[in-house]
Amino acid sequence: MGKIAQELLAEVRAYVGGLGPTVADFISPWAEDLPERQLDSASLACLRHLDACAANAEGTAGEEIARLLAERGQRLRWGQTYTADDFGTAFIDNYGWVELVGTRGHFADDSVACGFLLLGPNVHYPDHHHEAEEIYVPLTGAMWRMGDGDFAYREPGEVIHHRSNVSHAMKTAGEPLLALYLWRGGPLAARSTVTGRTD
């Protein structure tokens, strides 16, 4: 498992470094050699969408990350913050994340978390917020909402910046979403607060 995590981290460092100063600033506290944890793999039903994400990311700057996850991402430890009691079985079967760096990730860091969110087709991740400041970079396109705004399509490679406790939501149509995330400035393993807005 260590090799796939190491390859992903190298790709993430290179990818994030090309996204501008705001994103690069997020990972600036990372040591050159982050301590690696030996985590057992954990699979989820949503991983069946990784091949489609890799196909949809072809020709973009994030295609190598998507390809690595599709080919060997099943060896990583995937998790879920919610249960079927929160949003229903259909959501849970099409939702998951993997933390690459952070307080519980494959690499240990207490200041910045980094990982990937995966949502299947026709999924609505309701409005939610958290103390940590966050950057998302979709590797495949999807609809995004921030604050009181309407949903708008966000392109692969677009930087989406959520400041602390700013509400946001995501929605997919016929294709799944794979997005890189970065968290800092708050509890890195905290559960988000769902606001209840589901339109």
Stockholm file with secondary structure:
# STOCKHOLM 1.0

chainA/1-199         MGKIAQELLAEVRAYVGGLGPTVADFISPWAEDLPERQLDSASLACLRHLDACAANAEGTAGEEIARLLAERGQRLRWGQTYTADDFGTAFIDNYGWVELVGTRGHFADDSVACGFLLLGPNVHYPDHHHEAEEIYVPLTGAMWRMGDGDFAYREPGEVIHHRSNVSHAMKTAGEPLLALYLWRGGPLAARSTVTGRTD
#=GR chainA/1-199 SS CHHHHHHHHHHHHHHHHTSCHHHHHHHTTCCSSCCBCCCCCBCCGGGGGHHHHHHHTTTSTTHHHHHHHHHHGGGSBEECSCCHHHHCHHHHTTEEEEEEEESSSSEECSSEEEEEEEECTTCEEEEEECSSEEEEEESSCEEEEETTCCCEEECTTCCEEECTTCCEEEECSSSCEEEEEEEESSCTTCCCEECCCCC
#=GC SS_cons         CHHHHHHHHHHHHHHHHTSCHHHHHHHTTCCSSCCBCCCCCBCCGGGGGHHHHHHHTTTSTTHHHHHHHHHHGGGSBEECSCCHHHHCHHHHTTEEEEEEEESSSSEECSSEEEEEEEECTTCEEEEEECSSEEEEEESSCEEEEETTCCCEEECTTCCEEECTTCCEEEECSSSCEEEEEEEESSCTTCCCEECCCCC
//
